Amino acid sequence: MHKASTWSWRLAGGTNTSNPKWKGVVVAAKATVMDNHAQPGQVLGQIHWDDSFVRDLPGERAQEGQDLTRPRTVKQALWSPAVLTPPGEDAGQGTAGEARRGPRTICVSHDVAEMVGADAKSLEDEEERTKLAECLVGSRPLPPGAVPYAACYGGHQFGNWAGQLGDGRAITLGESVATEGKRYELQVKGPGKTAYSRMADGRAVLRSSIREFLMSEAMHALGIPTTRALALVDTGADVMRDIMYSGDPRWEPGAVVCRVAPTWIRFGTFQLPASRGELELVKMVADYLVKYHMKEFANLPKEEKYKAMLDEIVKRTADLVVGWCSVGFTHGVLNTDNMSVLGLTLDYGPYGTVEEFDPSFTPNTTDLPGRRYCFGNQPDIALWNIARMAEAWVQADLLTLEQAKESVSAYPDMFRTLYDKHFAKKLGLKKTYSPEILDELTLLMAEDKADYNCTFRSLARFDVSADASETNSLLQPLLDGGALLPSQLDEQQKSKWAEFLLKYKELARQEDAEFLERRAASMDAVNPMYVLRNHLLQTAIDHAEEGDYSEVHKLFALCQRPFEEQEGIEERYARRAPSGTKKVGVTMLSCSS
């Protein structure tokens, strides 16, 4: 085991901004490594590192020797210096446990490694995988150029202003500058306390880490904008958690996920400084965003630039939520601090995928009383969240109130246009599509608890050229595809489905011949065969907690090609949860992670 790094902090005379107000803030963190023979390894060592966020934006004032893990209120700053606490070093402090053994890499994404400019080939080497794991948990030094920090932001949680939140258990290591100048920030979730951990331990457990790693990569394969995941690591130390807040805590395996995004700026990054009257910070974040991530607006005059940026955020957010609706994804904790300004799916917590169709479905037990974040509410909640961020921009004089209203009010029509365009493809219709035919279908799905994804996938098997009109023949593709269960259909409902299918068939027949010829293939390209259902994830978690990662690897491979029927994969991976698994802790979860 290599010795942990000891940390010292360089206090700079000022940031790269010209405003003397920021003189004396921490601009960079530099690690002084006691074990000079410990190297970071090839995976992270080959990355071209940069630190634009801490270089361009003001950070927290700090003193030499300051305990960087002490929870505190941070003002006039957008980040705080942070340090990864090696597993076991905080043992006995609240819920952190002893290190049972050294950390190990469970799963890696070669695609993400190549994307960020890491040495993907070295991931095949067990020694390099161990070095990667040790770097990500803090027991091996980070490569030169990595500057770890925790971001400061606030947000509305369940509709209520929560004040300062921040990265309480996530530490950004720095950013890679990859091919064509693309930037990606690498962040470790679960490496110990930061300034923003409040009463928590800053750790993450294996079950939540498996869920985040797998769903991040699954969503990417589904074509839905998302943060990515480079590696999943078992820390070798246990963490105590009360999973359902029932007063019955237990020790669980600890883990970290190295996740990746162009930037981790959230709606709440603007909200917190605006709420405190730190309006110059709001502008600085917006200018940073346009400098590095929305360069197409950089040369616009002020009266146009920020309006164009907000318009882009509205568009990306609408497109994101349409993607969620397409596959039944329900985020579960759609607070303003969990929404990305780049329109990425951010912070995978107690999420779930709709199975038996119910617009009021929520996978989060905390959300049950009001179902604020249920599947059917997500489009409206996204709009509400955009409006809260826009208020901060108006307060900072980036926009006029009229400009903000114009941008925000464009969302409903934009969402509906994108939604109808996408669902026309899912239904295999073009010129004959109408919102009414979709509404008729989803009403039937809700009445008979049809499986959401199986229904759309099964419609591609429905032969619109056949003249069959007998009820059982019409319904057979939906029954064979797992969309409907015979036990849940009475004769009246069968007749309703048959009536709908005949109407649907007539609409499809009105499309041109060339379109009909490729109809099934086109539908399969947007209707996944496989989605990561919570009961499948739970099976993988149960095995992993016993040291068997085979199901994690199987699901990871499966979710890379979600639209293709994969040889040798049992039918259960494409079907709804068995009745015995539909319970809290499996198909419904808490925020405990």
N, C-alpha and C positions, 0 to 999 in steps of 0.2 A: 504494500500500500504506500503510495507516495504521500509525502507530507502536504498538508493543506497550505494554501497560499496565506501569507500575512499581507495585510493591505495597508497601504499608505495613500494619502490623497494629495494631489497637487492643487493648491489653491492658486488660481490665476488672477492676474490683475484685471481681467475683463473678458467678455465674450467677443465674438466676431461682430457684434452689433456696435454701432457707433454711439449708442445711448449710454452716457456715464451712469445711468441709474442701475445698470447691471454690474457695475464694477465690484469685484470682490466675490462673485459667485463661483461656485465650483464649475469648472468647464470640463474636466476630464478625470477619469480614474485610472491610475496606473498600478499594476500589481507588482509587488516585490516578492519574488519566489524564494523561499528558503532552500528548497531542493533544486539546485541549478541544473541537475541532470534530468529532471522531469520535463518532457516535451509534450506539447498538446496533441501530437499525432497528425497523421496525414489528412484525415477527413476535414477537420476545421482549419488545420494549418495551411492548406492550399487556398483558402478563401482570401480574396482581396478585400480587406476590412476597411470600413470607414465609420465615422461617428457623427454624421451630419446633425442628428437631433440634438445631441449634447453640445455640439460645436456652435450651432446656429441659434439655439434657444436657451434662455436662462434657466439655470438649475438652482438647487437649494444651497444656501450658504452652509458651510460645514467647517468644523474645526479638526485639526489633527487629533487622531485618537478617538474621535467621536464614535459612539456605538451606532452604526448605520442601520441596525435592525430594530432600534427602539421606535415604537409607534409614536407619531407626532403629527401635529398640524403643520402643513407646509404652505407658506404664502409667497406671493411674488415669484413663483417658480413653476416650471412645467415638468420638472423631473427631480429626482433625488439620487445621489450615488447609492449603489447597492452592491452587495457581496453575496455570492453563493455560499451557503453554509453546508459543509460536508455532512452526510448522513451520520447521525450519532453524536455530533458535536453539541447538539441542543438537547440531547437525551435528558429526560427528567424535567425539562421545562414544559410544563403543561401536558400537551398531548403527543409530544415527540418521543420516539422510542430509541433503544439502542440499535446500533448497526449489527445485523446478524452475520453479514458477509459483505464482500465487495459488490459494487454496482455492476449490472450487466445490461447490455443492449438486447432488447427483446425483438424489436422489429424496426426496420429502416425503409425509407422510400428512396430508391435510387433515382427516381425521377426528380424529386425535390433536391437531392444532393447535386445532381447535374445542373439544375436550375439556378442554384445559388453559387455555383462555381466551386463546390467542394470536390474532393477526390472520391468519386463514386466507386471506382474500382477497389479502393482500399477497404471498402465496407465488406468485402468478401473475406478479409483477413481477421481472424478472431482477436488477435492482439490489438489491431487497430480499432475494432469494435469496443474492446474494453477501454482503450484510451478515450474514445469518444464518450462512453458512459461516464468515466471518471471526470472528464471535462464538464459534462452537463450537470453533474451533481456537486461540483466544487472541490473534489479531492485531487484534481490535477489542474495545473495552471491553464488559463485560457491563452490562446495564441496572441502574439503582439498585435495591437490594433483593435482588439476587442475591448470595449469600454462599457461595462455593465451599469445599467441604471433602471430605476422604476419610475414609471410615468405618474404624473399627478393629474387627476381629473375628478369630476363629480358626476351627478346624474339623477334622473328621476327613476325611482324603483317602485314598481307597481303604482305609478301615477303620483307618487309623493316625492318631493325634493329631499334628497338624502345628504346633500352637502359633499364634503370631501370623501372620495372613495379611493381611487388610485390603484396601482398594481400591488395588491396585497399579497399575492403569491406568484407573481410573474416577474421575471427579470430579463430585460432585453440585453443581449450580449453585445450587440453592435449590428452593423448592416454590411452585407456583401454587395460589392459592385460587380455585377456579372456581365455577360456579353451584352454589347450594345448599350452599356451604361445603365442597365436595369438594376434597381436597388431592391434588396430584400432584407428586412430586419429579422434576425434570429432571436427568438425569445424562449426562455425556459420557464415552464409552468410547474411550480412545486418545489423550488430549490431552497426554501427557507424564508425567514421574515424579511420584510422591507419596512420602510417608513410608514407604509400604508396598510400594514397587516392588522392594525387595531388589536383585538383580543385573540386573533387566530395565530396559528403556528407557521403559516406560509407554505405548508406542505400540501401535497396532493397524494391521493391513494391510487392504487393500481386500477380499480374498477373505473373511476372517472377518467383516468389517463388512457386506458384502452378505448373507451368510448370516444374521447376527443381525437386520438390518433386515427382510428378507423374511419370515423365519420368525416373528418377533414378531407381525407383522400377519396372517400366514396363520393362526396359532394362534387369534388373536382371532376371525377370520372362521369358524373351525371351532367356535367356542363353547367353547374350552378356556381356562381362566384363564391369563393371561400378562402379563408386562410388555409395554409397547407401545414403538413407535419413532416418533419425530417426524421425524427427518431423517437422511439418509446423505450424508456429505460426503467428497470427495476432498481430502486436505490439500495436495496439490501437492508433497509431499516423499516420498522413498523411505525404506524401512526394510529392514534386512537380516534375513532369517529363514532358518533351516535347517528346512525344512518337515517333513521326516521324521527329523530328528535323525541324519542320515547323514554329517555332516561335509562337506556340500556346500551352504553357505549361498548365497543369492542376494538381490539387491535386488528389492524388491516395492513397488508403490504403497502409500502410507500412506493411512489413512482414519479417520474417527471416526463414531460413531453417537450421536445424541442419543436416549436411551431414557427411558422414563417409567414410573413406578410410584407408587402411593399412598405406599409406604414401601419402602426397600431393606433393612429389618431381616431378618436371616437367623437360622437356628438357631444359627449360629456366633457371632452377636452376643451371645448369652447365654453360650455356652460359654467364650469366652476369659476374661472377668472371673471367672467361677466357677472356672476352672482356676488362677487367680492368687490366689484368696481375696478378690477385690474384690467381695464379695457385695452391697454396697449398689448397685453399678452394675447388677447383674442386676435388682434390684427397680426401679431407675429406668427401665430400658428397658421393663420390663413395664408400669409405670405410664404411661410415655409412649405405649405401644401402646394401652392402654385409653382414654387421654385423647383421642387423635386418630383411632384406627382401629378400635377395638372399643368404642365408646361405650355399647353396649347393656349392658355389664357394669360400667359405672362406679359405679353406686350399690349394688352388691352388697357385703355384708360381706367382709372379707379372707378368711375361711375358705371362702367360696364363689366369690369373684371370680376368683382365679387358676385354680381348678379349671375354672370355666366357660370361661375363655380357652383353657386347654389342650384342653378338649373341642372347642372350635371349631376350633382348629388341626388337631387330629386329623381332624375331619370334612372340613375344606377340603383337607387333604392327600390323604385317601382319594378325594375327588371329583376332584382333579387327576389322580391316577394312573389312575383309570378313564378319564378323557379321553384320556390318553396311550395306554392300551391300545386304546381305540376306533379310533384311526387308525394304530396301529403306531409311534407316536413313541418314539424311544429317546434319552434325554438324553445319555448317554455319560459324564458326569462328575458323578454324583449324590452329591457330597460334602456334608457338613452345611453347609458355607459356601455351597453353591449351592442351598439350599432356603429359600423364602420363608415367613415366618410367616403370610402372608395366603393361602397356597396358590396362588401364581402360578408359572408356568414361568419360571425365572430363569437367566440366564447361558447363552446359546446358544453352545456351543463345538463340539466334534466330534460333533454330534447326527446322527441319521439316521432314516429311515423304513423300517420292515420292508417288503421287497418279496416275495421268495420266502420264504414263511413259515418261520421258524426261531426258536423261543423263545430260543435261545442267541445270537442276532444281537447284536453290538455294533459300533457304527460307529467306536469309538475304538481306535486301534492300541495305545495304552498299556494298555488294558483286556483285550487279547487273552489274556495268559497265564492269568488266572483268570476272566475274563468276569464280574467282580463286578457290573458295571452293565449287563449284557445285558438285552434286552427283557423276558424272562420273570422276571428277578430284581427288577424295579423296585418291585413292590408290597411285597416283603419288605424291600428296602433303605430304602424310605420309612419303614417301621415302625421299623427299626433307628435311623434318623436321629432320628425323633421321640423315641425312648427316650433318646438322648444329650442332647437338649435338655431333656427332662423331668428328667434327673439334675441339670442346672444349677439348675433351679427348686427342686428338693428341697434342694439344697445351700444355696440362698439363703433357705430357709425360706418360700418362697411356697406350697409344697404339703407335705403329709405324704407319706411314701413310699407309703402305702396309696392316697392320692388319685391319685398319679402312676400307680401300677400299674393302677388302675381305668380311668383315661383311656386309657392306652396299650393295655391289653388289649381295649378296645372296638374298636380299629382293624380287626382281621381280619373280624369279622362285619359291621361297617359297610361295609368295602370290598366284601365279597362281595355284600351287598344292593344296593349301588349298581351294582356290576359286572353282576349278573344283570338288574337293571332296564334298564340301558342296552343290553346285548346282546340282550335280548328284542326291543327296538325294532329293532336292527340286523338281526335275523333275521325281522322281520315277524311275530312271534308275541306272544301275550299270555297267555291262560289256559293254553295248551298248552306254553309254554316250560318247559324244564328245563335245568339245567347239563349233563346227560348229552348232550343233542342238540348243544350247543355243543362239548363235548369230542370228540364223534364227528367233527364237522366239522373242528375244528382238527387232529385227528390225521391226517385225510386230507390236509389242506392241507400239513402238514409232510412227509408221505410223498411227495407229488407236487410239492413246491415251488410251490404255488399262490400267486399274487400276493395279498397280504393284503387290500388295499383293493378290488381288482378283484373278488375273490370275493364280498364282502358286497354290493357294488354290483350285481353280475351276478345275485344271487339275486332281486332285485326284478324282473328280466326273466323269471324262471321262472314259467310259467303254472301255478298250482296248481289251476286249474279244469279243465285239459285232462286227458284220459284216457290220453294217450300213455304207454307204458311201455317203448318201445324205447330201448336204451341211448344210441345216438347222438343221438336226439331229446332225451332228457333232459339230455344234456351240452351241447347246442348253445349255450344262453345263456351258460354258463361259458366256452366256447371263443370265442364271439363277443365276449365282454366282456373278454378278455385274462386271465381268472383262471387258466386252464389252457393249457398248450402241448401240442398233439397229440404232439409228439416225446417228451414226458416221460411219456406214458401207455401202458402195455401193456394187454392185454385184461383181465387180472385187476384192475388198478386201475380201469379203466373200469367194471367190474362193481361194484366197491366204491362208486364214486361214484353209480352208478345206484341201488343199494340205498339209499344214504343219501337221495338225492333223492326216492325214492318214500316213504320214511318221513317226510321233511320235508313232502312234499305232503299226506300224510294228517293230520299235525298242523295244518297251516295250514287245511285244510278244516273242521276242527272249530271254528275261530273263527267268531264271528257274522258275518252277511252284511254289515253296515255296516262292520265292521272290515276285512273282505276287500276291500271296494270301494275303500277308501283305502289299502290295504296298500302298493302300489308307491310311491305318493307319500310315504307316511310313512317307508318305508325309504330313499328317496332323500334325505330331509331329515336323516338321521343317517349316511348312508354317502357320503362325499365322492367326487365324480368326479375331483377334482384334489387332489393333495397335493404339497408341494414335495419332490420326490425329489432325492437328491444329484447325480445326473448332470445334471439340468436346471439346478440351481444352478451346477454346475461350468461348463456351457456359458456361462451368463450371466457368470460370473467371467472366463472366458477372453476373451470379447468385451470386457468392461469394462477388463481390463488393457491392452487395445489402444486404449482410448478410446471404445469403442462401448457405450453403455449401453442400447441398444434391448431386449436380452433381459432386463435388470433391470426395465425398465419393463413389459415384457410379462408377466413372472412376477408383478410386483406387482399388475397389473390382474387377472390370472388368479386369484390367490389371494384376491381380495376376494369372489368368488362360487364357493366350492369345491363346492357341492352342485348347481350348475346346469351342464348341458351348454352350452358357450358356442360360438356360431356363429363359424366361421372359425378355430377352434383345431384344429391338427392332432392326430390320434389319439395321437401319441407323447407328448404332454403328460399323458396319462392312463394310460400304460402303463409297465411295468417297464423298467429300464435295458437297453439292448442289451448283448449278451454282451461286446463289446469294451471296454465302459466299466466293467465290474465289476472294479475294481482299487484298490489302495491309492492314496490321493491324489484319488480321485473318489468312490467309494461308501464308502470307509473313510478316516478322517482322523486326524491327530495333534492334540495340544493346542496346537501352534504357531499363534499368531495375532498 
